[in-house]
Amino acid sequence: MNSDKLVKISVDALEEVKASDIKVLSVTKLTSMFDYIIIASASSSRQTKALADNIQEKVKSAGGSILSQEGEQSGEWVLVDLGDVIVHIMQPETRKYYNLEALWMS
């Protein structure tokens, strides 16, 4: 599955479970490891897990695969690795502290 389709499926899955402040960053000029990073905020650990689970479900049902998922135990920051697309779901305090947007846009 191409990365543009993975981005669309992931963003739709995030919107479906009411993620906030969704950002899609193209990082093809910065790294060859993946094409896009998606960053979204969740209001609670329960929502971060629900968002990650929804992405997994939607990607798998579209024929894609999940390479890994990390952070679901704490729920402050869950990373879903889709290969060419990496999804970060974070609670607002964690997102502000790590400021991934600034890191990847510099």
Secondary structure as UniProt FT lines:
FT   HELIX           3..16
FT   TURN            17..18
FT   STRAND          20..26
FT   TURN            28..30
FT   STRAND          36..41
FT   HELIX           45..61
FT   TURN            62..63
FT   STRAND          68..70
FT   TURN            72..74
FT   STRAND          77..81
FT   STRAND          85..90
FT   HELIX           92..98
FT   HELIX           100..105
//
